[in-house]
């Protein structure tokens, strides 16, 4: 393949994928997608000029953050791109910016609000940009599970660990109970710290990251992990299972990364001899085991940047990022691991019309869609985040 310039092949569209791209609506299921005021039409040919003008008018008062999974039309206006934690830290490092416009999803904007000063205001261009994984761990359900652990007499041995992809409420719960936040990059370090504090870990909300880290990086057996389902009595587990478990996994997952299957890996290996399979640790355990390389979003980007010309890569993560990487490296054959489109639906809620609307509202002196975390929750969430920053 050396010397061969590859071209990006777009996965096949589906009716659902077109809906997620805004090419269609489903009023029965969509909530919060309307903005007060006039939202520019997606077909407006002046959107780029309007975004440019609004951003210029705001100058240093605004700082625009763009998550890697955002559309290109939005990313072009980001002052910084990165994963969720990197972006929250970048916001905190910009104390002079009056407005933080977070092109990502709700939990990310919450983290930015927690880490920035009271003088700064965090804006999410579309309040419908949530996270299905974060929404799978509701505070009341988590507190009910903890009460069960207390009744069994094991709560004192359990250390809660939550993935960054969780709500401020869950981060606050973890901070109150002596736990830590982790990212996909430092999950192993966070777990090793947790096992120095107690005998068990309660891992929220992504079962796959917790299982993959425990089994593949720490040498646990699959039998050491149990899955707590908040929709079943007692989590669907017996007292004996909870007492014996080393890792209690919350039943949550990423709807994008959970889509990749072992069949996807087999199919691409048959179709592209010598292909390198690179996946995110939020993927299912059998997919991660079958991959050649596993790592966070930042790891994936660096791996493809460093890959030799002519090499072939099938990447199991969000499609916007995979396409962007493929176009940035035309000397490498970079493809999406699945044969059909799979966007992060809520990330795609942030489009150019919503960004233009948010910026123009700020220019007009109005603050739209401000994300705020109450003082008590922010205090304990910061405890868990600070513990992560202090990891050895």
C-alpha positions as CSV (number, residue, x, y, z in Angstrom):
1,X,0.0,0.0,0.0
2,X,3.0,2.3,0.2
3,X,2.6,5.4,-1.9
4,X,-1.1,4.8,-2.5
5,X,-3.3,7.7,-1.7
6,X,-6.5,6.5,-0.1
7,X,-9.9,8.2,-0.4
8,X,-12.5,8.4,2.3
9,X,-15.5,6.1,1.8
10,X,-18.6,7.4,3.5
11,X,-20.6,4.7,5.4
12,X,-24.1,4.2,4.1
13,X,-26.8,6.5,5.4
14,X,-29.9,5.2,7.2
15,X,-33.2,7.0,7.9
16,X,-32.1,7.3,11.6
17,X,-28.7,8.7,10.6
18,X,-30.4,11.3,8.4
19,X,-32.7,12.2,11.3
20,X,-29.7,12.7,13.6
21,X,-28.1,15.0,11.0
22,X,-31.2,17.2,11.2
23,X,-32.5,16.0,7.8
24,X,-35.9,15.1,9.2
25,X,-37.7,15.5,12.5
26,X,-39.5,13.3,15.0
27,X,-41.7,15.7,17.1
28,X,-42.9,12.8,19.3
29,X,-39.5,12.1,20.7
30,X,-37.4,15.3,20.4
31,X,-37.4,17.6,23.3
32,X,-35.7,20.9,23.9
33,X,-34.6,21.5,20.3
34,X,-36.4,24.8,19.9
35,X,-34.6,28.0,20.8
36,X,-36.4,31.1,22.1
37,X,-35.9,33.7,19.4
38,X,-35.2,33.1,15.7
39,X,-33.0,30.2,14.9
40,X,-31.3,30.6,11.5
41,X,-32.3,28.2,8.8
42,X,-29.7,25.5,8.1
43,X,-29.8,26.5,4.5
44,X,-28.9,30.1,5.2
45,X,-25.8,30.7,3.0
46,X,-24.6,33.5,5.3
47,X,-24.2,31.3,8.4
48,X,-20.5,31.1,8.3
49,X,-20.2,34.9,7.8
50,X,-22.7,35.5,10.6
51,X,-20.7,33.2,13.0
52,X,-17.5,34.9,12.0
53,X,-18.9,38.3,12.6
54,X,-20.5,37.5,15.9
55,X,-17.3,35.9,17.2
56,X,-15.3,38.9,16.1
57,X,-17.7,41.3,17.8
58,X,-17.3,39.4,21.1
59,X,-13.6,39.2,20.8
60,X,-11.8,37.9,23.9
61,X,-15.1,38.0,25.9
62,X,-16.0,34.6,24.3
63,X,-14.1,31.3,24.3
64,X,-15.5,28.6,22.0
65,X,-14.8,24.9,22.9
66,X,-15.3,22.1,20.4
67,X,-15.4,18.4,21.3
68,X,-13.7,16.1,18.8
69,X,-17.1,14.6,17.9
70,X,-18.6,17.8,16.7
71,X,-19.5,18.5,13.1
72,X,-16.8,20.2,10.9
73,X,-19.1,23.2,10.4
74,X,-18.9,23.8,14.2
75,X,-15.3,22.8,14.8
76,X,-14.1,25.5,12.4
77,X,-15.1,28.1,15.0
78,X,-13.6,26.4,18.1
79,X,-10.7,28.1,19.8
80,X,-9.7,24.8,21.3
81,X,-10.7,21.2,20.4
82,X,-10.3,18.2,22.6
83,X,-12.0,15.6,24.8
84,X,-14.4,16.5,27.6
85,X,-11.9,16.9,30.4
86,X,-9.3,18.7,28.3
87,X,-11.9,21.2,27.2
88,X,-13.1,21.9,30.8
89,X,-9.5,22.5,31.9
90,X,-8.9,24.8,28.9
91,X,-12.0,26.8,30.0
92,X,-10.6,27.1,33.5
93,X,-7.3,28.3,32.1
94,X,-9.1,31.2,30.4
95,X,-10.3,33.3,33.4
96,X,-10.6,36.5,31.4
97,X,-13.2,34.9,29.0
98,X,-16.6,36.1,30.1
99,X,-18.5,33.5,28.1
100,X,-17.6,29.9,27.5
101,X,-19.6,28.5,24.6
102,X,-19.3,24.7,24.9
103,X,-19.9,22.8,21.7
104,X,-20.3,19.4,23.3
105,X,-23.0,17.9,25.5
106,X,-24.6,18.8,28.8
107,X,-22.3,17.0,31.3
108,X,-19.3,18.6,29.6
109,X,-20.7,22.1,30.1
110,X,-21.5,21.2,33.7
111,X,-17.8,20.3,34.2
112,X,-16.7,23.5,32.7
113,X,-19.0,25.4,35.1
114,X,-17.6,23.5,38.0
115,X,-14.0,24.3,37.1
116,X,-14.5,28.0,36.0
117,X,-14.9,31.0,38.1
118,X,-18.3,32.5,39.2
119,X,-17.7,35.4,36.9
120,X,-17.7,33.2,33.9
121,X,-20.9,31.9,32.2
122,X,-21.1,28.6,30.3
123,X,-23.4,28.3,27.4
124,X,-24.6,25.2,25.6
125,X,-26.0,26.2,22.2
126,X,-28.7,23.5,22.3
127,X,-30.0,22.2,25.6
128,X,-31.1,19.0,23.8
129,X,-27.4,18.1,23.5
130,X,-27.3,15.6,26.4
131,X,-25.5,12.3,26.8
132,X,-27.4,9.0,26.8
133,X,-24.6,7.3,28.8
134,X,-24.6,10.1,31.5
135,X,-28.4,9.9,31.6
136,X,-28.3,6.2,32.4
137,X,-27.0,7.0,36.0
138,X,-29.7,9.0,37.8
139,X,-28.7,10.2,41.3
140,X,-31.8,8.7,43.0
141,X,-31.0,5.3,41.6
142,X,-27.4,5.5,42.6
143,X,-28.3,6.5,46.1
144,X,-30.7,3.6,46.3
145,X,-27.9,1.2,45.3
146,X,-25.6,2.8,47.9
147,X,-28.3,2.2,50.6
148,X,-28.4,-1.4,49.5
149,X,-24.6,-1.7,50.0
150,X,-25.0,-0.1,53.4
151,X,-27.7,-2.5,54.4
152,X,-25.5,-5.4,53.4
153,X,-22.6,-4.0,55.4
154,X,-20.3,-3.5,52.5
155,X,-20.5,0.2,51.8
156,X,-17.5,0.8,54.0
157,X,-15.4,-1.4,51.6
158,X,-16.8,0.2,48.4
159,X,-15.1,3.2,46.7
160,X,-17.2,4.9,44.0
161,X,-15.5,5.8,40.8
162,X,-17.3,7.7,38.1
163,X,-16.3,8.3,34.5
164,X,-16.0,11.9,33.4
165,X,-19.0,11.2,31.2
166,X,-21.5,11.6,34.1
167,X,-23.7,14.3,35.4
168,X,-22.6,16.8,38.0
169,X,-25.0,15.1,40.5
170,X,-23.1,11.8,40.1
171,X,-19.7,13.5,40.4
172,X,-21.0,15.1,43.6
173,X,-22.2,11.8,45.0
174,X,-18.8,10.3,44.3
175,X,-17.0,13.3,46.0
176,X,-19.2,13.0,49.1
177,X,-18.4,9.3,49.4
178,X,-14.6,9.4,49.1
179,X,-14.3,8.5,45.4
180,X,-12.7,9.8,42.3
181,X,-13.5,10.8,38.7
182,X,-11.6,9.2,35.9
183,X,-11.2,9.6,32.2
184,X,-10.6,6.9,29.6
185,X,-6.9,7.8,29.7
186,X,-6.4,7.4,33.4
187,X,-9.0,4.8,34.4
188,X,-6.4,2.3,35.4
189,X,-4.6,4.8,37.7
190,X,-8.0,5.8,39.2
191,X,-8.9,2.2,39.9
192,X,-5.5,1.3,41.4
193,X,-5.9,4.3,43.8
194,X,-9.5,3.2,44.6
195,X,-8.3,-0.3,45.5
196,X,-5.8,1.2,47.9
197,X,-8.8,2.9,49.7
198,X,-11.2,-0.1,49.8
199,X,-11.8,-3.7,48.6
200,X,-14.5,-3.0,46.0
201,X,-15.2,-0.4,43.3
202,X,-18.6,0.9,42.3
203,X,-18.0,2.0,38.7
204,X,-20.3,4.6,37.1
205,X,-21.9,4.9,34.5
206,X,-20.1,3.0,31.7
207,X,-19.9,-0.7,32.3
208,X,-17.6,-1.3,29.3
209,X,-14.8,1.1,30.4
210,X,-14.9,-0.3,33.9
211,X,-14.9,-4.0,32.8
212,X,-12.2,-3.4,30.1
213,X,-9.9,-1.6,32.5
214,X,-10.3,-4.1,35.3
215,X,-9.9,-7.2,33.2
216,X,-7.4,-6.1,30.5
217,X,-5.3,-3.7,32.5
218,X,-5.5,-4.9,36.0
219,X,-5.7,-8.7,35.5
220,X,-9.1,-9.3,37.0
221,X,-11.4,-12.1,35.9
222,X,-14.7,-11.4,34.3
223,X,-16.2,-13.2,37.3
224,X,-14.8,-10.5,39.6
225,X,-17.2,-8.1,37.9
226,X,-21.0,-7.9,38.4
227,X,-23.5,-5.8,36.6
228,X,-25.9,-3.6,38.7
229,X,-29.1,-3.0,36.8
230,X,-31.0,-0.1,38.5
231,X,-34.2,-1.2,36.8
232,X,-34.3,-4.6,38.6
233,X,-34.9,-5.3,42.3
234,X,-31.7,-5.2,44.2
235,X,-29.9,-4.4,41.0
236,X,-30.6,-7.9,39.7
237,X,-27.9,-9.2,42.1
238,X,-27.9,-11.4,45.2
239,X,-26.3,-10.4,48.4
240,X,-23.7,-13.0,47.9
241,X,-22.8,-11.7,44.4
242,X,-22.4,-8.2,45.8
243,X,-20.2,-9.4,48.7
244,X,-18.0,-11.5,46.4
245,X,-17.6,-8.9,43.7
246,X,-14.4,-6.8,43.3
247,X,-16.0,-4.5,40.7
248,X,-19.7,-3.5,40.7
249,X,-20.5,-2.1,37.3
250,X,-23.4,0.2,36.7
251,X,-25.5,-0.9,33.7
252,X,-24.7,2.0,31.4
253,X,-23.0,2.3,28.0
254,X,-22.2,4.6,25.1
255,X,-24.8,4.3,22.3
256,X,-22.1,5.0,19.7
257,X,-19.3,2.8,21.0
258,X,-21.7,0.0,22.1
259,X,-22.8,-0.3,18.4
260,X,-19.5,-1.9,17.3
261,X,-19.6,-5.7,17.3
262,X,-17.2,-8.6,16.9
263,X,-18.7,-9.1,13.5
264,X,-17.6,-5.6,12.5
265,X,-14.0,-6.5,13.4
266,X,-14.1,-9.8,11.5
267,X,-15.7,-8.2,8.5
268,X,-13.1,-5.5,8.2
269,X,-10.2,-8.0,8.6
270,X,-11.6,-10.1,5.8
271,X,-12.1,-7.1,3.6
272,X,-8.8,-5.2,4.2
273,X,-5.9,-7.6,4.8
274,X,-3.4,-6.2,7.3
275,X,-5.7,-3.6,8.7
276,X,-5.1,-2.3,12.2
277,X,-8.2,-2.2,14.3
278,X,-8.2,0.7,16.7
279,X,-11.1,1.2,19.2
280,X,-12.1,3.2,22.2
281,X,-12.3,1.5,25.6
282,X,-16.1,2.3,25.7
283,X,-16.6,-0.5,23.2
284,X,-17.8,-3.9,24.2
285,X,-15.4,-6.3,25.9
286,X,-15.2,-8.8,23.0
287,X,-14.6,-5.9,20.5
288,X,-11.8,-4.5,22.7
289,X,-10.2,-8.0,23.0
290,X,-10.3,-8.5,19.2
291,X,-8.8,-5.0,18.5
292,X,-5.1,-4.4,17.9
293,X,-5.0,-1.1,19.7
294,X,-7.3,0.4,22.4
295,X,-7.3,4.0,23.7
296,X,-9.0,7.2,24.5
297,X,-10.0,9.8,21.9
298,X,-6.6,11.6,22.3
299,X,-4.8,8.3,22.0
300,X,-6.6,7.5,18.8
301,X,-5.7,10.8,17.3
302,X,-2.0,10.5,18.2
303,X,-1.8,6.9,17.0
304,X,-3.1,7.9,13.6
305,X,-0.9,10.9,13.4
306,X,2.1,8.7,14.1
307,X,1.1,5.8,11.8
308,X,3.3,5.1,8.8
309,X,2.1,6.2,5.3
310,X,0.3,3.4,3.5
311,X,-1.0,1.7,6.6
312,X,-4.7,0.8,7.0
313,X,-6.8,1.5,10.0
314,X,-10.4,0.6,11.0
315,X,-11.4,3.0,13.8
316,X,-14.2,2.3,16.3
317,X,-15.2,5.7,17.6
318,X,-17.6,8.5,16.5
319,X,-17.9,9.0,12.8
320,X,-17.3,12.8,12.7
321,X,-13.8,12.3,14.2
322,X,-13.0,9.3,12.0
323,X,-13.9,11.2,8.9
324,X,-11.9,14.2,10.0
325,X,-8.8,12.0,10.7
326,X,-9.2,10.3,7.3
327,X,-9.3,13.5,5.4
328,X,-6.3,14.8,7.5
329,X,-4.2,11.8,6.5
330,X,-4.8,11.0,2.8
331,X,-1.6,9.0,2.8
332,X,-3.2,6.4,5.1
333,X,-6.3,4.2,4.6
334,X,-8.5,5.2,7.5
335,X,-12.0,3.8,7.6
336,X,-14.9,3.6,10.0
337,X,-15.2,0.2,11.7
338,X,-18.9,-0.1,11.0
339,X,-20.3,-0.2,7.5
340,X,-23.2,2.1,8.3
341,X,-23.4,5.6,9.7
342,X,-23.3,6.0,13.5
343,X,-23.1,9.6,14.8
344,X,-23.4,10.7,18.3
345,X,-27.0,11.9,18.1
346,X,-26.8,14.4,20.9
347,X,-23.4,15.8,19.9
348,X,-24.9,16.5,16.5
349,X,-27.6,18.6,18.0
350,X,-25.0,21.4,18.1
351,X,-25.0,22.6,14.5
352,X,-24.1,25.8,12.9
353,X,-27.6,27.4,13.2
354,X,-27.5,26.9,17.0
355,X,-24.0,28.2,17.3
356,X,-24.8,31.3,15.3
357,X,-27.9,31.8,17.4
358,X,-26.0,31.5,20.7
359,X,-23.2,33.9,19.5
360,X,-25.6,36.5,18.2
361,X,-27.6,36.4,21.4
362,X,-24.4,37.2,23.3
363,X,-23.7,40.0,21.0
364,X,-27.2,41.4,21.7
365,X,-26.5,41.3,25.4
366,X,-28.6,38.2,26.2
367,X,-27.1,35.0,27.7
368,X,-28.8,31.9,26.2
369,X,-28.9,28.4,27.6
370,X,-26.6,29.1,30.6
371,X,-25.5,25.9,32.4
372,X,-25.1,26.2,36.1
373,X,-24.3,23.7,38.8
374,X,-25.6,24.4,42.3
375,X,-23.0,25.3,44.9
376,X,-23.2,22.2,47.0
377,X,-23.1,19.8,44.1
378,X,-20.2,21.7,42.5
379,X,-18.3,21.6,45.8
380,X,-18.3,17.8,46.1
381,X,-17.9,17.3,42.4
382,X,-14.8,19.4,42.6
383,X,-13.5,17.2,45.4
384,X,-13.8,14.1,43.1
385,X,-12.2,16.0,40.2
386,X,-9.3,17.2,42.4
387,X,-8.7,13.7,43.6
388,X,-8.3,12.7,40.0
389,X,-5.8,15.5,39.4
390,X,-3.9,14.3,42.4
391,X,-3.6,10.7,41.2
392,X,0.0,9.4,41.2
